[in-house]
Amino acid sequence: MLQIRNLWKSFNKNTDNEIDIFKGFNLEIEKNKCTAIIGSNGCGKSTLLNIIGGSIALDQGEILLNGKDISELKEEKRSIHIGRVYQNPSMGVSPSLTILENLSLADKKGEKFTLRKLIKKNKIDKYVELLKELDLGLEDKLNTKVKFLSGGQRQCLSLIMATMKHPDLLLLDEHTAALDPKTSTVIMQKTKELLNKYSITTIMISHNMKDAIEYSDRIIMLDSGIVVLDRPSINVTEEELIQIYREKLVQIVA
Ligand SMILES: Nc1ncnc2c1ncn2[C@@H]1O[C@H](COP(=O)(O)OP(=O)(O)OP(=O)(O)O)[C@@H](O)[C@H]1O
């Protein structure tokens, strides 16, 4: 379980450009469930994920992962427990390395190793099995550099890399937003299969209301760093969410 307690975060503090994103924000994310976070541009979704993942420091507050306060842990240390897939298919993978090297790196997360001893021959069968499940033929391209893969193939690889060590938490930051609709559906299906298989506690940011409802257990809508909707996904409709967005937009324009 993830608990965020009394989170405060501002950017450009004490300047004319100061933005207060979170002012005493609290949230609990249930174990083994997928929670979708939606909300209009700039409401603080990515900032929240960056704070949880450790790439942005919080000003005040606590982040507890399975009861342990991780708010002071460096990003590399957190990444042993937290997997992440980004919007940009080039992040989360090393494009100039091969598929095999990328998978080996992900497998070594949290361990000390030398590049010369990166690839363990006895692990290759395991990687081939993981790739076969994707059904994209990537198991025949182990020595292909990742920069030669399509965006969708990279996101699939990124997903495998983020989940192969069964992290305590998975952060999906609009991970299908840069893909065409067909590939996006394939990645969402793969995501669902992996989450069901490993029961990983997941936070998924999405601007796609349909996906957010279909693939999550719970929907949270943020607005200016505040939770304005928090419901089981089965009790929310796409029309309802679009209506709330419209009302917010009218408030902003008025
Ligand atoms: N490193 C930063 N320095 C200064 N301002 C930042 C920084 N990161 C985010 N912000 C600002 O904080 C606000 C929230 O940004 P954030 O990226 O969390 O929004 P978001 O809800 O993820 O938006 P989107 O849906 O467009 O991705 C925005 O006004 C953004 O410009």
Ligand as a Chemical Component Dictionary entry (heavy atoms), coordinates in Angstrom:
data_LIG
# 
_chem_comp.id                   LIG 
_chem_comp.type                 NON-POLYMER 
_chem_comp.pdbx_formal_charge   0 
_chem_comp.three_letter_code    LIG 
# 
loop_
_chem_comp_atom.comp_id 
_chem_comp_atom.atom_id 
_chem_comp_atom.alt_atom_id 
_chem_comp_atom.type_symbol 
_chem_comp_atom.charge 
_chem_comp_atom.model_Cartn_x 
_chem_comp_atom.model_Cartn_y 
_chem_comp_atom.model_Cartn_z 
_chem_comp_atom.pdbx_ordinal 
LIG N1  N1  N 0 10.235 21.201 -12.566 1  
LIG C1  C1  C 0 9.289  22.135 -12.613 2  
LIG N2  N2  N 0 9.600  23.446 -12.435 3  
LIG C2  C2  C 0 8.650  24.397 -12.469 4  
LIG N3  N3  N 0 7.337  24.146 -12.682 5  
LIG C3  C3  C 0 6.976  22.860 -12.870 6  
LIG C4  C4  C 0 7.929  21.793 -12.851 7  
LIG N4  N4  N 0 7.277  20.621 -13.064 8  
LIG C5  C5  C 0 5.971  20.950 -13.220 9  
LIG N5  N5  N 0 5.793  22.287 -13.094 10 
LIG C6  C6  C 0 4.524  22.993 -13.170 11 
LIG O1  O1  O 0 3.635  22.389 -12.247 12 
LIG C7  C7  C 0 2.309  22.317 -12.769 13 
LIG C8  C8  C 0 1.845  20.878 -12.732 14 
LIG O2  O2  O 0 2.583  20.161 -13.727 15 
LIG P1  P1  P 0 2.379  18.602 -13.988 16 
LIG O3  O3  O 0 3.358  18.206 -15.035 17 
LIG O4  O4  O 0 2.397  17.870 -12.706 18 
LIG O5  O5  O 0 0.891  18.583 -14.557 19 
LIG P2  P2  P 0 0.083  17.377 -15.197 20 
LIG O6  O6  O 0 -1.213 17.296 -14.453 21 
LIG O7  O7  O 0 0.895  16.146 -15.259 22 
LIG O8  O8  O 0 -0.173 17.964 -16.657 23 
LIG P3  P3  P 0 -0.242 17.237 -18.087 24 
LIG O9  O9  O 0 -1.566 16.534 -18.138 25 
LIG O10 O10 O 0 -0.189 18.371 -19.042 26 
LIG O11 O11 O 0 0.918  16.304 -18.222 27 
LIG C9  C9  C 0 2.371  22.953 -14.152 28 
LIG O12 O12 O 0 1.962  24.291 -14.042 29 
LIG C10 C10 C 0 3.829  22.847 -14.523 30 
LIG O13 O13 O 0 4.199  23.889 -15.401 31 
# 
loop_
_chem_comp_bond.comp_id 
_chem_comp_bond.atom_id_1 
_chem_comp_bond.atom_id_2 
_chem_comp_bond.value_order 
_chem_comp_bond.pdbx_ordinal 
LIG N1  C1  SING 1  
LIG C1  N2  SING 2  
LIG C1  C4  DOUB 3  
LIG N2  C2  DOUB 4  
LIG C2  N3  SING 5  
LIG N3  C3  DOUB 6  
LIG C3  C4  SING 7  
LIG C3  N5  SING 8  
LIG C4  N4  SING 9  
LIG N4  C5  DOUB 10 
LIG C5  N5  SING 11 
LIG N5  C6  SING 12 
LIG C6  O1  SING 13 
LIG C6  C10 SING 14 
LIG O1  C7  SING 15 
LIG C7  C8  SING 16 
LIG C7  C9  SING 17 
LIG C8  O2  SING 18 
LIG O2  P1  SING 19 
LIG P1  O3  DOUB 20 
LIG P1  O4  SING 21 
LIG P1  O5  SING 22 
LIG O5  P2  SING 23 
LIG P2  O6  DOUB 24 
LIG P2  O7  SING 25 
LIG P2  O8  SING 26 
LIG O8  P3  SING 27 
LIG P3  O9  DOUB 28 
LIG P3  O10 SING 29 
LIG P3  O11 SING 30 
LIG C9  O12 SING 31 
LIG C9  C10 SING 32 
LIG C10 O13 SING 33 
# 
